[in-house]
Amino acid sequence: MSSAVDQLTALSADEVVTHSFVRDVPLPSGGVLALVTLDNGRDHKRPSTLGPATLVELSATLDGLRARASRGEVQAIAVTGKPYFLAAGADLSKVSQIPSRDVARELARLGHSTLGKLHEAGVPTFVFVNGLALGGGLEIALHADYRTVDSSAAAIALPEVFLGIVPAWGGAWLLPNLIGIENALKVVLENPLKINRTLKAAQALELGIVDVEFGPAAFLEDSIRWADGVVAGRTKVARPNVPGKIERAVKWGAAISIARKSLESKIGRVARSPWVALDLLEAARNTDRATGFAAEDEALAELVSGDQFHASMYAFDLVQKRAKKPAGAPSPDVARKVGKVGVVGAGLMASQFALLFVRRLQVPVVITDIDQARVDAGVERIRGEILQLAEKGRISGDESNRLTALVTGTTDLADFADADWVIEAVFEELGVKQEVFANVEAVVSETTVLATNTSSLSVEQIGARLAHPERLVGFHFFNPVAVMPLIEVVKAPGTDEATLSTAMVTAAALRKNAVITADTPGFVVNRILAKLLGEAMHAVETGTPFETVERATAPFGLPMTPFELLELVGLTVGAHVLDTHHAAFPDRFFASDGLHRLAEHGRVFERDAKGRRKGFDKKAVALVAGEGTPLSDDELRRRIEDGLADEVGRMLDDGVVAAAEDIDLCLVLGAGWPFQMGGVTPYLDRVGASERVRGRTFHDPLVVGPEHAVRASA
């Protein structure tokens, strides 16, 4: 069997290599700066990445420069990137192909060995962060002695935890020892867990990640001039955020303790990478560089060979690739132009719609409701939100004025006559929605698209009174509208191609990801959640304690428990969703009288003054508790897993969506299903539910890491 080194080398066979191009730059004060430019030759279509072959070439380049430095031929070494990019980190396509823990460890060691040569060059080393620097790209900079940054750099981050791994080419040790533990916790843990938030150049400077910022017009020239000042001793570099003895003795441990409590309350223990990263950051307080890097090697080996990283890569591909080319989407060429939008309703949801449409489409938006007071309140709310955006600096004053002028309100539907798109946000009741669209159709043109935001009602039935049902489409947002990235675009049996295309093009213009679903109860997200929530409520109504339900569902890795989710969406809404699904599929979905009683009571949990849960509300438990044989954690978990596998299989058999990937995409984007789980179908495969229920898995090969096979055979 080949060695881990040989296997790692084999992965580079078809790698897009980022080459290391060197040129000598004379310094103004004398001497030479050897400038290494990283460039994969793919223009701006693909950021430079760091695969095994790239690292080997960079290592050899740095060896050669160190030899030249020892001979006195160069007085400084700098690394920068092709226009707009330093590097986007490790080549994840190669990392996901790693066949074993040993090979993963070897990749970590190769990264440390290569980038570490910037620390051991024998002359001052610099990295000029001229653009995007993510993961291993930022770690290149951390290994150097000094760093400059282009003020227009698009994104600077260590996103590894988001992807189920950790910064393992020095980042977990170098960063806290450069900028302090609290700042490092923000970059390594907090930002990735906030939907992969990144830093701007000014933020990186404030944190102390870089030493100086220059504008893009003469960034390279200014960086070289600054480097010359450092080499010549004219420029002194102050780093106030480097941790001192007091921080290491007191503050470090306190910050780690707070972070542990925060992780426990926010994400639980299922996701591995945040906890591994936290352990590395804690250990960085009192270990040397070699020990810290060795710990990173082992951490990466463990995570890359496990299931969660591969599930994350599956989810990452869904969001980055499949979401960009939605299955079943007609040609955008047949989409109708949307030059004016009408919103039926002036409440909170309708106001969110109007704000999103006016901000993204930059077209007139008119809202309506049953009386002028509601309309005025809705318009005021929308304009207030626009003003807040301007006050926060997210839009300019001119744009604020322009958007404000585009938003109007009316009680006369005749003002919708020239609207190209009308969306309703009224009460979730079939008769109400039918009446709304019948009234709207009477005043709009025959080509106006009518969109319903229904979450569970039949789109076809909503359009039953329309003369032109072919222009009706489901357009289901998730709350909060501005934040949640998913829209379920529901194709009713009569929806024509032009309407469907317009809906998909509009969703893209709103900067949302759209998945086309069939017109079926709950579509995708609510149907899966109704199955989960219905099983949870049925369990407590037949004698299983609330606590057992929460423990049983914890391995799913969801951002909140079933009962927390019910409180979030609203107990009344949850009861309605369960009723709808029970009516449609009475043999598979439970109705819940107990949930209706909870809705009247108004809560499930006791909470403190800040809204944090203290425990289950005693009256809520009494209202729901029923007789029966309590299920154990494992019994209930298996029941829910098998129920989900059955329901997902039926959805695929019935063509609700094109493939299992679309179900997972909906759950990742619309329900917060963690990347580390990969959505629901890889999880159901891993735990054996799909084979138990259907006799086959949803994925072949399975979405698992190389350690999975080792565990399965043990």
Summary of the structure (lengths in Angstrom):
residues: 714
radius of gyration: 28.2
end to end distance: 20.8
largest distance: 86.9
contacts: 2578
relative contact order: 0.07
helix: 53%
strand: 13%
